[in-house]
């Protein structure tokens, strides 16, 4: 029996509901594969911020530094500004632990109707590889002359050779294991410095992967093409801001953002990686037991894959697909009435024994 030590951070809203669902599936799969999970629970959340003035304690990162992985539910509350919650928890984790790859797979499942006519099950299966620690989300900038007519805000984008090339190389290596096609998101016709630099570095990295076909698309056109012809794409590599937008758009194309998983990866494994569903805390439905657990369950599968158990991870994703294809169970975001618990149980009941 192999035991993994997991830092579990349910967070806010529906994170408190979908995290137990993901862990229940992990436990079921683990029994079959000789895996066990020892959880250390952390109350890091907006609720904690409102009570203490901090999303996590000052030594929080040291508390989780030696875990095998971090599993996050969701963070956000109407009573706490989003930039406070994000910069107080998730971004410090990503940057301190050098989780420079944000990996977001997107798939249209049989039995789930996409709002996009040409998004067909079996044809749409792509991954957005988003730069996760620099780019447009830099900390450089500030505001001056607050409250005066000449008040000004400045936000600097930061694109480093090391930061871009390591991400793009990851994307091309991933494409080599998939269908061998990369699309680079750019905007070099309008952003005069950083995006031409991005293009240059993508071209350099591509030369080291001659078997991968690639092209570049301006972000505005790429958003349109992702809706008009989503089956065209395999691996999309993008800067921090562009990848953030594209992955949410692609999740909507697939039918619901509630089904979208994400991994914040330190590929070198010098630090633990963090796994989180994309959907956020959804305070409008929190506490009602109707949240879609697929994003969290799929996220748990990504964690298993990162920990070195791809067969166990595939069993989870295959069972999600089977449950959607062979049953009528759907949570409210997919037009059904199943509860979080009911759908989770259906997945567990259909896992290989």
Secondary structure, 3 states (H helix, E strand, C coil): CEEEEEEEEEECCCHHHHHHHHHHHHHHHHHHHCEEEEEEECCCCHHHHHHHCCCCCCCHHHHHCCCCEEEEEECCECCECHHHHHHHHHHHHHHHCCCCEEEEEEECCCCCCCCCCCCCCCCCEEEEEEECCCECCCCCEEEECCCCCCCEEEECCECCHHHHHHHHHHHHHHHHHCCCEEEEEECCCCCCCHHHHHHHHHHHHHHCCCCCEEEEEEHHHHHHHHHHCHHHCCEEEECHHHHHHHHHHHHHHCCCHHHCEEEEECCCCCCCEEEEECCCCCCCCCCCCCCCCHHHHHHHHHHHHHCCCHHHHHHHHHHHHHHHHHCCCCCHHHCCCCCHHHHHHHHHHHCCC
